Amino acid sequence: GQSNDVFSTLSEDFMKPVVNGPGSVTALLNQSFPVAVYSGQLDLICPVMATEKWISEMNWGGVAAFEGSAKTPIYVGDDTKNTKGF
């Protein structure tokens, strides 16, 4: 779970629909900054489908290629049977 200190510090930004505009992930992508998006498959606050919708709404030239690309599963430790995210 999230620590109370982290949650309190980020509370002003929590659940804001910032997709495009200054300081957004879209702005970083459009400036060629490498960005990694982690979305846990069991995350109840921001599930994978919501993350995919968020990405599809970005005004970013690479969104079509990203959506058509293969996703890489994330495993933890020696457990290669149970994915922890994509």
N, C-alpha and C positions, 0 to 999 in steps of 0.2 A: 504494500500500500504506500501511499504518499505520506511523507512526513508532514506534520502540521506546519513546520517552518517553511517548507517549500510551497505547500498549498497556500499559506497565508501570503507569502511574497508574490505569488503569481495570481492571486485572486482577482486583481483588476483586469487581467487578460483572459481569465477563464471563460470558455465557451463563447467568445466573441467571433462573429462570422467574418473574419478578415481573410479574404481570398486574394484580392488584388489591391494594388496601391502601394504607397511608400512603406517600407519596412516589412512587407509581406514576403512569404516564401516565393510567390510569383516574381516579385522584384529581384530577389536573389537569383532565381533561375534565369531570368532574362539578362542578367549581368554575368552569366556563365559561372556562378558559384556552384560548387558541387553540393547537393543537398541529399540527405538520406531521410527517408520517411519510414518510421517504424510503427507498425500497427499490430498490436497483439490480437490473435484470433479470438481470445476470450475476454477482451477488453469491453466492459459494459458501458463505459462512458463514451468512448469513441470507437465503435466497432469497425471492422474492415470495410464494410459497405459504405459507411459514412466517410471513411478516409478516401475511398475510391471516388465517391461523389465530389468531395472537396477538390481532389486533383482534377477531375474532369471539368470543373468550373473555372479553372485557372486560365487566364489570358496569357498562355505561354506557348511559344512556337513548337515545343517538343512534346506537348501533351498527347498528340495522336500516336507518336512513336512509343512513348512511355506506356500508354494503354495497350498497345499491341505487343509489348515485350513480355518475355517470360519472367515470372516472379521467382525469386530465390527464397526457399524456406529457411528459417533460422532455427537452429537446434542449440541446445544447451548441454555442455559436457559431452559425455559419451552416448547420450540418448539420441539416436538417429531415427527413431520410430515416431516420436511425438514432436510435432513442430510446435514452436513457441511463437511464431509469427512469420510474416513474409516481407 
